[in-house]
């Protein structure tokens, strides 16, 4: 089984939201507020919602479609991101529906933004 989560990802475990604190081997993780290793199969994603996007600084420019985010990149340069939420969440039949998937995209763009839930 392929590792799905990385350090810093926001996930659900035991009907509570947690953050991946560390990876333990291939499919086990250390979670915030959990004292034992948790296997990947016991975790699920937190769905992306407009409320979560807004809480993290995304401003709705058109309530159902477009969100805007302003970041400062690693060189402290202002970066304005405009995303059609339907476009950012779909790439070649792959649909991004979980917060950790958005975190991976932002990480790939060198925008290491910590998401708040």
Secondary structure, 3 states (H helix, E strand, C coil): CCCCCCCCCEEEECCEEEEEEEEECCCEEEECCCCCCEEHHHCEECECCHHHHHHCCCEEEECCCEEEEEEECCCCCEEEEEEEHHHHCEECCEECCEHHHHHHHHHHCCCCCCCCC
